[in-house]
Amino acid sequence: MVRVSAPGGESVEELALFDTGASSSSIDEDLAEDLGLDPDDAPTVKVRSSLGVEERPVVGVVIQVAGNTIPARVNVADRDELSTLVLVGREDMAGYQVSVGRSFLTRPDEAIAPSTAEVIFLETPALLPKTLLATLPLCALLVVLLRLWVGVSTLGTFGPVLLGIGYVQSGLMVGLVLTVSLFLLGLLIQVLLRRSFVPRVARLGILIAVVATVLAQLQSSASSAGDVASWGAAIPVVVTATVIEALWATWDEHGARVAAREAIVTLCVSVLIAALLLTPSIRHLAETVPVHFAVACLLWTWVAASYKGLRLSELLRFAPAARRAATGVAS
């Protein structure tokens, strides 16, 4: 996370890629316009990239990283189709040690990780595969606690876990909008499938195909429009289809109100899991001691599973009756 400031005083905070393979730094042309810079009157330089050799304007900015400021001469390019709008090259990395493959290491004004709220809305992959593997036991522990200790009921036992991981990789708002839209589309399709008496396994297969087709079309449209759209591959297709099937089964068995309540609870648990995975201290443990972290979560899950008492929801439900009984005994 960096802050880019122009000589006129305008500044923006953006996610930046520190690229040891690039010699000079670069910013997006729309970002330069937002900063009030005028690339048309700026000097140009020849830049060699994967696209070949091209002339790019060069402007002066200040890049703030981890509480330090870097006066930089950056070239201006069209970075709409790239992962970040800001790229920091080797010329501006003096005095820094690069942690290869890690993301969201610091905030612009201090050398601490950005908060969960700053990261969760970013539409970019936030966790590496090894970090995801290390945090899966933590997600399982949270589900066990919510199920056995609190009494939370969701659509699918571990469906919210994979949905939450999808939100981490896609950005929360995009993930929620896609999930709710797919829920509504899936319910509409379920009505049609139920009327045609299609077997359950075939219904689920059709739902998977529909969800995958919608996401593929959205991904294709976003790519053609110049957006990176990492969410296309992040939203779990099979899990989403299974959750939609569970939503309809709950609707059939318990009615629309219960189904709607469980759908909302499922989304809330998914958001809670996404926020938990992006908590800086948890990310740090999962990245630095992944095996120890996973084993610790496994042991705590075993301890949590040994609880046999009343759940919190049951205690709240029975509390009025217990108070009435206690009052009757006292009288």
DOMISE-426002 format. One record per residue (C-alpha): chain; x, y, z; residue number from 1; residue in three letters. Coordinates in nm, 4 decimals. Layout:
N
+-----+----------+----------+----------+-----+------+
| mol |     east |    north |       up | seq | type |
+-----+----------+----------+----------+-----+------+
|   A |        X |        Y |        Z | NUM |  ALA |
...
+-----+----------+----------+----------+-----+------+
REM end
This chain:
331
+-----+----------+----------+----------+-----+------+
| mol |     east |    north |       up | seq | type |
+-----+----------+----------+----------+-----+------+
|   A |   0.0000 |   0.0000 |   0.0000 |   1 |  MET |
|   A |   0.1554 |   0.3317 |  -0.1071 |   2 |  VAL |
|   A |   0.0600 |   0.6980 |  -0.1227 |   3 |  ARG |
|   A |   0.1504 |   0.8799 |  -0.4442 |   4 |  VAL |
|   A |   0.1670 |   1.2621 |  -0.4187 |   5 |  SER |
|   A |   0.2007 |   1.5189 |  -0.6952 |   6 |  ALA |
|   A |   0.3915 |   1.8495 |  -0.6698 |   7 |  PRO |
|   A |   0.0576 |   2.0317 |  -0.6533 |   8 |  GLY |
|   A |  -0.0367 |   1.8567 |  -0.3291 |   9 |  GLY |
|   A |  -0.2872 |   1.6026 |  -0.4620 |  10 |  GLU |
|   A |  -0.2356 |   1.2460 |  -0.3382 |  11 |  SER |
|   A |  -0.3945 |   0.9023 |  -0.3718 |  12 |  VAL |
|   A |  -0.3476 |   0.5738 |  -0.1885 |  13 |  GLU |
|   A |  -0.3133 |   0.2674 |  -0.4094 |  14 |  GLU |
|   A |  -0.1943 |  -0.0898 |  -0.4060 |  15 |  LEU |
|   A |   0.1525 |  -0.0968 |  -0.5651 |  16 |  ALA |
|   A |   0.3536 |  -0.3809 |  -0.7141 |  17 |  LEU |
|   A |   0.7223 |  -0.3793 |  -0.6185 |  18 |  PHE |
|   A |   0.8725 |  -0.5360 |  -0.9302 |  19 |  ASP |
|   A |   1.2418 |  -0.6246 |  -0.9101 |  20 |  THR |
|   A |   1.2311 |  -0.7054 |  -1.2809 |  21 |  GLY |
|   A |   1.1466 |  -0.3464 |  -1.3772 |  22 |  ALA |
|   A |   1.4177 |  -0.0803 |  -1.3730 |  23 |  SER |
|   A |   1.1907 |   0.2258 |  -1.3346 |  24 |  SER |
|   A |   0.8600 |   0.3004 |  -1.1653 |  25 |  SER |
|   A |   0.5322 |   0.3566 |  -1.3461 |  26 |  SER |
|   A |   0.1803 |   0.4855 |  -1.2752 |  27 |  ILE |
|   A |  -0.1443 |   0.4597 |  -1.4685 |  28 |  ASP |
|   A |  -0.2428 |   0.7456 |  -1.7002 |  29 |  GLU |
|   A |  -0.5830 |   0.7898 |  -1.5306 |  30 |  ASP |
|   A |  -0.4090 |   0.8028 |  -1.1930 |  31 |  LEU |
|   A |  -0.1761 |   1.0722 |  -1.3279 |  32 |  ALA |
|   A |  -0.4816 |   1.2716 |  -1.4360 |  33 |  GLU |
|   A |  -0.6366 |   1.2341 |  -1.0884 |  34 |  ASP |
|   A |  -0.3136 |   1.3755 |  -0.9424 |  35 |  LEU |
|   A |  -0.3376 |   1.6801 |  -1.1669 |  36 |  GLY |
|   A |  -0.0277 |   1.5858 |  -1.3687 |  37 |  LEU |
|   A |   0.0037 |   1.6779 |  -1.7369 |  38 |  ASP |
|   A |   0.1842 |   1.3973 |  -1.9224 |  39 |  PRO |
|   A |   0.1337 |   1.5729 |  -2.2586 |  40 |  ASP |
|   A |   0.3893 |   1.8435 |  -2.1712 |  41 |  ASP |
|   A |   0.6276 |   1.6071 |  -1.9896 |  42 |  ALA |
|   A |   0.9561 |   1.4740 |  -2.1293 |  43 |  PRO |
|   A |   0.9510 |   1.1207 |  -2.2658 |  44 |  THR |
|   A |   1.1709 |   0.8167 |  -2.2267 |  45 |  VAL |
|   A |   1.2003 |   0.4885 |  -2.4152 |  46 |  LYS |
|   A |   1.0778 |   0.1968 |  -2.2061 |  47 |  VAL |
|   A |   1.1285 |  -0.1688 |  -2.2935 |  48 |  ARG |
|   A |   0.8594 |  -0.4040 |  -2.1616 |  49 |  SER |
|   A |   0.6825 |  -0.7245 |  -2.2580 |  50 |  SER |
|   A |   0.4893 |  -0.5167 |  -2.5115 |  51 |  LEU |
|   A |   0.8096 |  -0.4007 |  -2.6813 |  52 |  GLY |
|   A |   0.9785 |  -0.0590 |  -2.6848 |  53 |  VAL |
|   A |   0.7589 |   0.2487 |  -2.6491 |  54 |  GLU |
|   A |   0.7858 |   0.6189 |  -2.5681 |  55 |  GLU |
|   A |   0.6333 |   0.7153 |  -2.2336 |  56 |  ARG |
|   A |   0.6052 |   1.0548 |  -2.0609 |  57 |  PRO |
|   A |   0.7963 |   1.0937 |  -1.7348 |  58 |  VAL |
|   A |   0.6620 |   1.2941 |  -1.4372 |  59 |  VAL |
|   A |   0.7888 |   1.3693 |  -1.0882 |  60 |  GLY |
|   A |   0.5994 |   1.2377 |  -0.7843 |  61 |  VAL |
|   A |   0.6638 |   1.1405 |  -0.4231 |  62 |  VAL |
|   A |   0.5900 |   0.7806 |  -0.3219 |  63 |  ILE |
|   A |   0.5326 |   0.7165 |   0.0477 |  64 |  GLN |
|   A |   0.6080 |   0.3615 |   0.1626 |  65 |  VAL |
|   A |   0.6065 |   0.2356 |   0.5225 |  66 |  ALA |
|   A |   0.6557 |   0.5832 |   0.6639 |  67 |  GLY |
|   A |   0.9375 |   0.6730 |   0.4226 |  68 |  ASN |
|   A |   0.9195 |   0.9066 |   0.1227 |  69 |  THR |
|   A |   1.0741 |   0.8354 |  -0.2161 |  70 |  ILE |
|   A |   1.1112 |   1.1219 |  -0.4661 |  71 |  PRO |
|   A |   1.0625 |   0.9395 |  -0.7960 |  72 |  ALA |
|   A |   1.0574 |   0.9984 |  -1.1683 |  73 |  ARG |
|   A |   0.7842 |   0.7673 |  -1.2944 |  74 |  VAL |
|   A |   0.6709 |   0.6934 |  -1.6474 |  75 |  ASN |
|   A |   0.3015 |   0.7151 |  -1.7322 |  76 |  VAL |
|   A |   0.1359 |   0.4196 |  -1.9079 |  77 |  ALA |
|   A |  -0.1997 |   0.2491 |  -1.9557 |  78 |  ASP |
|   A |  -0.2133 |   0.0007 |  -1.6666 |  79 |  ARG |
|   A |  -0.5880 |  -0.0738 |  -1.6739 |  80 |  ASP |
|   A |  -0.5292 |  -0.4364 |  -1.7699 |  81 |  GLU |
|   A |  -0.2521 |  -0.4905 |  -1.5144 |  82 |  LEU |
|   A |  -0.2846 |  -0.5988 |  -1.1526 |  83 |  SER |
|   A |  -0.1983 |  -0.2586 |  -0.9978 |  84 |  THR |
|   A |  -0.2103 |   0.1051 |  -1.1036 |  85 |  LEU |
|   A |   0.1318 |   0.1711 |  -0.9470 |  86 |  VAL |
|   A |   0.4559 |  -0.0166 |  -1.0116 |  87 |  LEU |
|   A |   0.7747 |   0.0540 |  -0.8161 |  88 |  VAL |
|   A |   1.0927 |  -0.0443 |  -0.9974 |  89 |  GLY |
|   A |   1.4499 |  -0.1141 |  -0.8844 |  90 |  ARG |
|   A |   1.5607 |   0.2501 |  -0.9108 |  91 |  GLU |
|   A |   1.3255 |   0.3435 |  -0.6257 |  92 |  ASP |
|   A |   1.3889 |   0.0397 |  -0.4021 |  93 |  MET |
|   A |   1.7194 |   0.1505 |  -0.2510 |  94 |  ALA |
|   A |   1.7359 |   0.0472 |   0.1153 |  95 |  GLY |
|   A |   1.4412 |  -0.1938 |   0.0923 |  96 |  TYR |
|   A |   1.4357 |  -0.5717 |   0.1174 |  97 |  GLN |
|   A |   1.1676 |  -0.7283 |  -0.0995 |  98 |  VAL |
|   A |   0.9587 |  -1.0145 |   0.0422 |  99 |  SER |
|   A |   0.8886 |  -1.2082 |  -0.2738 | 100 |  VAL |
|   A |   0.5287 |  -1.3187 |  -0.3157 | 101 |  GLY |
|   A |   0.3888 |  -1.1404 |  -0.0079 | 102 |  ARG |
|   A |   0.1234 |  -0.8724 |  -0.0262 | 103 |  SER |
|   A |  -0.0159 |  -0.5889 |   0.1885 | 104 |  PHE |
|   A |   0.2984 |  -0.5755 |   0.4045 | 105 |  LEU |
|   A |   0.2725 |  -0.2131 |   0.5204 | 106 |  THR |
|   A |   0.0632 |   0.1016 |   0.5194 | 107 |  ARG |
|   A |   0.1919 |   0.4180 |   0.3494 | 108 |  PRO |
|   A |   0.2422 |   0.6160 |   0.6702 | 109 |  ASP |
|   A |   0.3862 |   0.3447 |   0.8981 | 110 |  GLU |
|   A |   0.5577 |   0.0096 |   0.8809 | 111 |  ALA |
|   A |   0.2579 |  -0.1974 |   0.9939 | 112 |  ILE |
|   A |   0.0158 |  -0.4058 |   0.7938 | 113 |  ALA |
|   A |  -0.2975 |  -0.2334 |   0.6606 | 114 |  PRO |
|   A |  -0.6146 |  -0.3034 |   0.8559 | 115 |  SER |
|   A |  -0.8711 |  -0.5626 |   0.7587 | 116 |  THR |
|   A |  -1.1129 |  -0.2873 |   0.6499 | 117 |  ALA |
|   A |  -0.8523 |  -0.1416 |   0.4126 | 118 |  GLU |
|   A |  -0.7862 |  -0.4759 |   0.2453 | 119 |  VAL |
|   A |  -1.1217 |  -0.6549 |   0.2341 | 120 |  ILE |
|   A |  -1.2726 |  -0.4337 |  -0.0356 | 121 |  PHE |
|   A |  -0.9748 |  -0.4604 |  -0.2737 | 122 |  LEU |
|   A |  -1.0510 |  -0.6548 |  -0.5913 | 123 |  GLU |
|   A |  -0.7216 |  -0.8414 |  -0.6013 | 124 |  THR |
|   A |  -0.6027 |  -1.1823 |  -0.4757 | 125 |  PRO |
|   A |  -0.5072 |  -1.1261 |  -0.1139 | 126 |  ALA |
|   A |  -0.3718 |  -1.4620 |   0.0023 | 127 |  LEU |
|   A |  -0.1096 |  -1.6932 |  -0.1429 | 128 |  LEU |
|   A |  -0.1987 |  -2.0649 |  -0.1855 | 129 |  PRO |
|   A |   0.0251 |  -2.1708 |   0.1066 | 130 |  LYS |
|   A |  -0.1377 |  -1.9084 |   0.3276 | 131 |  THR |
|   A |  -0.4834 |  -2.0328 |   0.2306 | 132 |  LEU |
|   A |  -0.3859 |  -2.3887 |   0.3234 | 133 |  LEU |
|   A |  -0.2557 |  -2.2729 |   0.6618 | 134 |  ALA |
|   A |  -0.5737 |  -2.0766 |   0.7379 | 135 |  THR |
|   A |  -0.8245 |  -2.3460 |   0.6373 | 136 |  LEU |
|   A |  -0.7981 |  -2.5159 |   0.9831 | 137 |  PRO |
|   A |  -0.8761 |  -2.1789 |   1.1420 | 138 |  LEU |
|   A |  -1.1891 |  -2.1521 |   0.9263 | 139 |  CYS |
|   A |  -1.2888 |  -2.5044 |   1.0305 | 140 |  ALA |
|   A |  -1.2359 |  -2.4102 |   1.3974 | 141 |  LEU |
|   A |  -1.4607 |  -2.1064 |   1.3573 | 142 |  LEU |
|   A |  -1.7365 |  -2.3173 |   1.1985 | 143 |  VAL |
|   A |  -1.7139 |  -2.5739 |   1.4804 | 144 |  VAL |
|   A |  -1.7424 |  -2.2997 |   1.7427 | 145 |  LEU |
|   A |  -2.0378 |  -2.1385 |   1.5683 | 146 |  LEU |
|   A |  -2.2151 |  -2.4716 |   1.5252 | 147 |  ARG |
|   A |  -2.1486 |  -2.6442 |   1.8580 | 148 |  LEU |
|   A |  -2.1090 |  -2.3498 |   2.0955 | 149 |  TRP |
|   A |  -2.3326 |  -2.0806 |   1.9475 | 150 |  VAL |
|   A |  -2.5849 |  -2.2884 |   1.7524 | 151 |  GLY |
|   A |  -2.5560 |  -2.1060 |   1.4199 | 152 |  VAL |
|   A |  -2.7179 |  -2.2876 |   1.1280 | 153 |  SER |
|   A |  -2.5949 |  -2.2194 |   0.7739 | 154 |  THR |
|   A |  -2.6682 |  -2.3475 |   0.4246 | 155 |  LEU |
|   A |  -2.4091 |  -2.6230 |   0.4120 | 156 |  GLY |
|   A |  -2.1689 |  -2.6898 |   0.6971 | 157 |  THR |
|   A |  -1.8484 |  -2.5624 |   0.5370 | 158 |  PHE |
|   A |  -1.9978 |  -2.3749 |   0.2419 | 159 |  GLY |
|   A |  -1.9428 |  -2.0370 |   0.4137 | 160 |  PRO |
|   A |  -1.5723 |  -2.1185 |   0.4474 | 161 |  VAL |
|   A |  -1.5173 |  -2.1449 |   0.0737 | 162 |  LEU |
|   A |  -1.7432 |  -1.8471 |   0.0056 | 163 |  LEU |
|   A |  -1.5403 |  -1.6434 |   0.2559 | 164 |  GLY |
|   A |  -1.2147 |  -1.7449 |   0.0876 | 165 |  ILE |
|   A |  -1.3673 |  -1.6404 |  -0.2438 | 166 |  GLY |
|   A |  -1.4476 |  -1.2966 |  -0.0996 | 167 |  TYR |
|   A |  -1.0876 |  -1.2637 |   0.0196 | 168 |  VAL |
|   A |  -0.9626 |  -1.3242 |  -0.3331 | 169 |  GLN |
|   A |  -1.2256 |  -1.1242 |  -0.5203 | 170 |  SER |
|   A |  -1.3090 |  -0.8290 |  -0.2965 | 171 |  GLY |
|   A |  -1.6011 |  -0.8282 |  -0.0559 | 172 |  LEU |
|   A |  -1.8510 |  -0.6100 |  -0.2423 | 173 |  MET |
|   A |  -1.8054 |  -0.7876 |  -0.5759 | 174 |  VAL |
|   A |  -1.8253 |  -1.1276 |  -0.4054 | 175 |  GLY |
|   A |  -2.1449 |  -1.0441 |  -0.2166 | 176 |  LEU |
|   A |  -2.3165 |  -0.8961 |  -0.5224 | 177 |  VAL |
|   A |  -2.2274 |  -1.2022 |  -0.7294 | 178 |  LEU |
|   A |  -2.3382 |  -1.4452 |  -0.4582 | 179 |  THR |
|   A |  -2.6755 |  -1.2775 |  -0.4009 | 180 |  VAL |
|   A |  -2.7340 |  -1.2526 |  -0.7775 | 181 |  SER |
|   A |  -2.6497 |  -1.6196 |  -0.8228 | 182 |  LEU |
|   A |  -2.8783 |  -1.7102 |  -0.5314 | 183 |  PHE |
|   A |  -3.1706 |  -1.5325 |  -0.6972 | 184 |  LEU |
|   A |  -3.0914 |  -1.6811 |  -1.0383 | 185 |  LEU |
|   A |  -3.0559 |  -2.0258 |  -0.8843 | 186 |  GLY |
|   A |  -3.3942 |  -2.0019 |  -0.7110 | 187 |  LEU |
|   A |  -3.5579 |  -1.9074 |  -1.0410 | 188 |  LEU |
|   A |  -3.3944 |  -2.2018 |  -1.2167 | 189 |  ILE |
|   A |  -3.4919 |  -2.4339 |  -0.9318 | 190 |  GLN |
|   A |  -3.8585 |  -2.3455 |  -0.9824 | 191 |  VAL |
|   A |  -3.8337 |  -2.4427 |  -1.3481 | 192 |  LEU |
|   A |  -3.6423 |  -2.7623 |  -1.2713 | 193 |  LEU |
|   A |  -3.8845 |  -2.8742 |  -1.0007 | 194 |  ARG |
|   A |  -4.1749 |  -2.8408 |  -1.2425 | 195 |  ARG |
|   A |  -3.9969 |  -3.0634 |  -1.4929 | 196 |  SER |
|   A |  -3.9338 |  -3.3326 |  -1.2254 | 197 |  PHE |
|   A |  -3.5591 |  -3.3459 |  -1.2909 | 198 |  VAL |
|   A |  -3.3696 |  -3.5710 |  -1.0417 | 199 |  PRO |
|   A |  -3.1721 |  -3.3934 |  -0.7689 | 200 |  ARG |
|   A |  -2.8294 |  -3.4903 |  -0.9035 | 201 |  VAL |
|   A |  -2.9288 |  -3.3553 |  -1.2451 | 202 |  ALA |
|   A |  -3.0593 |  -3.0318 |  -1.0883 | 203 |  ARG |
|   A |  -2.7275 |  -2.9820 |  -0.9118 | 204 |  LEU |
|   A |  -2.5379 |  -3.0510 |  -1.2337 | 205 |  GLY |
|   A |  -2.7482 |  -2.7944 |  -1.4199 | 206 |  ILE |
|   A |  -2.6963 |  -2.5395 |  -1.1410 | 207 |  LEU |
|   A |  -2.3199 |  -2.5892 |  -1.1560 | 208 |  ILE |
|   A |  -2.3264 |  -2.5385 |  -1.5319 | 209 |  ALA |
|   A |  -2.5399 |  -2.2242 |  -1.5033 | 210 |  VAL |
|   A |  -2.3216 |  -2.0701 |  -1.2296 | 211 |  VAL |
|   A |  -2.0040 |  -2.1481 |  -1.4253 | 212 |  ALA |
|   A |  -2.1532 |  -2.0036 |  -1.7458 | 213 |  THR |
|   A |  -2.2600 |  -1.6795 |  -1.5763 | 214 |  VAL |
|   A |  -1.9193 |  -1.6312 |  -1.4131 | 215 |  LEU |
|   A |  -1.7383 |  -1.7141 |  -1.7387 | 216 |  ALA |
|   A |  -1.9469 |  -1.4580 |  -1.9264 | 217 |  GLN |
|   A |  -1.8883 |  -1.1908 |  -1.6607 | 218 |  LEU |
|   A |  -1.5155 |  -1.2683 |  -1.6589 | 219 |  GLN |
|   A |  -1.5014 |  -1.2432 |  -2.0377 | 220 |  SER |
|   A |  -1.6941 |  -0.9152 |  -2.0405 | 221 |  SER |
|   A |  -1.4744 |  -0.7652 |  -1.7676 | 222 |  ALA |
|   A |  -1.1554 |  -0.8720 |  -1.9465 | 223 |  SER |
|   A |  -1.2698 |  -0.7206 |  -2.2746 | 224 |  SER |
|   A |  -1.3514 |  -0.3974 |  -2.0905 | 225 |  ALA |
|   A |  -0.9977 |  -0.3824 |  -1.9524 | 226 |  GLY |
|   A |  -1.0628 |  -0.4972 |  -1.5940 | 227 |  ASP |
|   A |  -0.8469 |  -0.7615 |  -1.4305 | 228 |  VAL |
|   A |  -1.1506 |  -0.9235 |  -1.2598 | 229 |  ALA |
|   A |  -0.9729 |  -1.1793 |  -1.0422 | 230 |  SER |
|   A |  -1.3112 |  -1.2601 |  -0.8872 | 231 |  TRP |
|   A |  -1.4092 |  -1.4673 |  -1.1907 | 232 |  GLY |
|   A |  -1.1923 |  -1.7553 |  -1.0753 | 233 |  ALA |
|   A |  -1.2304 |  -1.6857 |  -0.7027 | 234 |  ALA |
|   A |  -1.6042 |  -1.7470 |  -0.6523 | 235 |  ILE |
|   A |  -1.6385 |  -2.1241 |  -0.5849 | 236 |  PRO |
|   A |  -1.8764 |  -2.2574 |  -0.8512 | 237 |  VAL |
|   A |  -1.9625 |  -2.5995 |  -0.7073 | 238 |  VAL |
|   A |  -2.0052 |  -2.4669 |  -0.3519 | 239 |  VAL |
|   A |  -2.2290 |  -2.1834 |  -0.4728 | 240 |  THR |
|   A |  -2.4469 |  -2.4297 |  -0.6626 | 241 |  ALA |
|   A |  -2.4648 |  -2.6614 |  -0.3597 | 242 |  THR |
|   A |  -2.5620 |  -2.3717 |  -0.1319 | 243 |  VAL |
|   A |  -2.8358 |  -2.2715 |  -0.3781 | 244 |  ILE |
|   A |  -2.9674 |  -2.6286 |  -0.3700 | 245 |  GLU |
|   A |  -2.9612 |  -2.6227 |   0.0127 | 246 |  ALA |
|   A |  -3.1432 |  -2.2876 |   0.0080 | 247 |  LEU |
|   A |  -3.4244 |  -2.4319 |  -0.2016 | 248 |  TRP |
|   A |  -3.4460 |  -2.7487 |   0.0136 | 249 |  ALA |
|   A |  -3.4750 |  -2.5322 |   0.3274 | 250 |  THR |
|   A |  -3.7441 |  -2.3245 |   0.1563 | 251 |  TRP |
|   A |  -3.9385 |  -2.6424 |   0.0720 | 252 |  ASP |
|   A |  -3.9095 |  -2.7888 |   0.4218 | 253 |  GLU |
|   A |  -3.9337 |  -2.4854 |   0.6512 | 254 |  HIS |
|   A |  -4.0683 |  -2.2005 |   0.4399 | 255 |  GLY |
|   A |  -3.9367 |  -1.8799 |   0.2873 | 256 |  ALA |
|   A |  -3.8690 |  -1.7028 |   0.6190 | 257 |  ARG |
|   A |  -3.6375 |  -1.9729 |   0.7541 | 258 |  VAL |
|   A |  -3.4649 |  -2.0057 |   0.4164 | 259 |  ALA |
|   A |  -3.4070 |  -1.6308 |   0.3971 | 260 |  ALA |
|   A |  -3.2745 |  -1.6239 |   0.7541 | 261 |  ARG |
|   A |  -3.0277 |  -1.9065 |   0.6889 | 262 |  GLU |
|   A |  -2.9159 |  -1.7436 |   0.3639 | 263 |  ALA |
|   A |  -2.8425 |  -1.4176 |   0.5485 | 264 |  ILE |
|   A |  -2.6617 |  -1.6060 |   0.8274 | 265 |  VAL |
|   A |  -2.4560 |  -1.7927 |   0.5661 | 266 |  THR |
|   A |  -2.3473 |  -1.4666 |   0.4041 | 267 |  LEU |
|   A |  -2.2678 |  -1.3147 |   0.7450 | 268 |  CYS |
|   A |  -2.0510 |  -1.6125 |   0.8409 | 269 |  VAL |
|   A |  -1.8762 |  -1.5911 |   0.5025 | 270 |  SER |
|   A |  -1.7987 |  -1.2226 |   0.5611 | 271 |  VAL |
|   A |  -1.6773 |  -1.3018 |   0.9147 | 272 |  LEU |
|   A |  -1.4422 |  -1.5668 |   0.7760 | 273 |  ILE |
|   A |  -1.3120 |  -1.3270 |   0.5096 | 274 |  ALA |
|   A |  -1.2451 |  -1.0594 |   0.7732 | 275 |  ALA |
|   A |  -1.0746 |  -1.3137 |   0.9987 | 276 |  LEU |
|   A |  -0.8420 |  -1.4290 |   0.7199 | 277 |  LEU |
|   A |  -0.7416 |  -1.0705 |   0.6435 | 278 |  LEU |
|   A |  -0.6643 |  -0.9771 |   1.0032 | 279 |  THR |
|   A |  -0.2956 |  -0.8691 |   0.9971 | 280 |  PRO |
|   A |  -0.1867 |  -1.0824 |   1.2953 | 281 |  SER |
|   A |  -0.3491 |  -1.3949 |   1.1517 | 282 |  ILE |
|   A |  -0.1996 |  -1.3327 |   0.8074 | 283 |  ARG |
|   A |   0.1416 |  -1.2901 |   0.9703 | 284 |  HIS |
|   A |   0.1184 |  -1.6213 |   1.1566 | 285 |  LEU |
|   A |  -0.0088 |  -1.8080 |   0.8508 | 286 |  ALA |
|   A |   0.2740 |  -1.6700 |   0.6375 | 287 |  GLU |
|   A |   0.5611 |  -1.7111 |   0.8855 | 288 |  THR |
|   A |   0.4751 |  -2.0340 |   1.0725 | 289 |  VAL |
|   A |   0.2072 |  -2.2003 |   0.8543 | 290 |  PRO |
|   A |   0.2537 |  -2.5582 |   0.9824 | 291 |  VAL |
|   A |   0.2570 |  -2.4637 |   1.3519 | 292 |  HIS |
|   A |  -0.0436 |  -2.2375 |   1.2966 | 293 |  PHE |
|   A |  -0.2414 |  -2.5151 |   1.1246 | 294 |  ALA |
|   A |  -0.1545 |  -2.7686 |   1.3965 | 295 |  VAL |
|   A |  -0.2602 |  -2.5247 |   1.6706 | 296 |  ALA |
|   A |  -0.5966 |  -2.4722 |   1.4989 | 297 |  CYS |
|   A |  -0.6364 |  -2.8498 |   1.4690 | 298 |  LEU |
|   A |  -0.5792 |  -2.8992 |   1.8420 | 299 |  LEU |
|   A |  -0.8204 |  -2.6204 |   1.9346 | 300 |  TRP |
|   A |  -1.0815 |  -2.7717 |   1.7022 | 301 |  THR |
|   A |  -1.0460 |  -3.1014 |   1.8903 | 302 |  TRP |
|   A |  -1.0936 |  -2.9177 |   2.2207 | 303 |  VAL |
|   A |  -1.3949 |  -2.7241 |   2.0886 | 304 |  ALA |
|   A |  -1.5560 |  -3.0442 |   1.9595 | 305 |  ALA |
|   A |  -1.5488 |  -3.1955 |   2.3104 | 306 |  SER |
|   A |  -1.8071 |  -2.9454 |   2.4375 | 307 |  TYR |
|   A |  -2.1393 |  -3.1198 |   2.5088 | 308 |  LYS |
|   A |  -2.3349 |  -2.8501 |   2.6883 | 309 |  GLY |
|   A |  -2.6148 |  -2.6226 |   2.5752 | 310 |  LEU |
|   A |  -2.5456 |  -2.3885 |   2.2879 | 311 |  ARG |
|   A |  -2.5632 |  -2.0136 |   2.3353 | 312 |  LEU |
|   A |  -2.8774 |  -1.9920 |   2.1205 | 313 |  SER |
|   A |  -3.0426 |  -2.2576 |   2.3387 | 314 |  GLU |
|   A |  -2.9454 |  -2.0745 |   2.6587 | 315 |  LEU |
|   A |  -3.1023 |  -1.7561 |   2.5243 | 316 |  LEU |
|   A |  -3.4139 |  -1.9436 |   2.4144 | 317 |  ARG |
|   A |  -3.4618 |  -2.1217 |   2.7469 | 318 |  PHE |
|   A |  -3.3654 |  -1.8256 |   2.9680 | 319 |  ALA |
|   A |  -3.7220 |  -1.6823 |   3.0019 | 320 |  PRO |
|   A |  -3.8612 |  -2.0249 |   3.0975 | 321 |  ALA |
|   A |  -3.5820 |  -2.0749 |   3.3486 | 322 |  ALA |
|   A |  -3.6527 |  -1.7358 |   3.5056 | 323 |  ARG |
|   A |  -4.0256 |  -1.8145 |   3.5276 | 324 |  ARG |
|   A |  -3.9499 |  -2.1518 |   3.6863 | 325 |  ALA |
|   A |  -3.7125 |  -1.9953 |   3.9360 | 326 |  ALA |
|   A |  -3.9716 |  -1.7314 |   4.0255 | 327 |  THR |
|   A |  -4.2358 |  -2.0030 |   4.0795 | 328 |  GLY |
|   A |  -4.0087 |  -2.2051 |   4.3080 | 329 |  VAL |
|   A |  -3.9224 |  -1.8950 |   4.5120 | 330 |  ALA |
|   A |  -4.2872 |  -1.8072 |   4.5599 | 331 |  SER |
+-----+----------+----------+----------+-----+------+
REM end
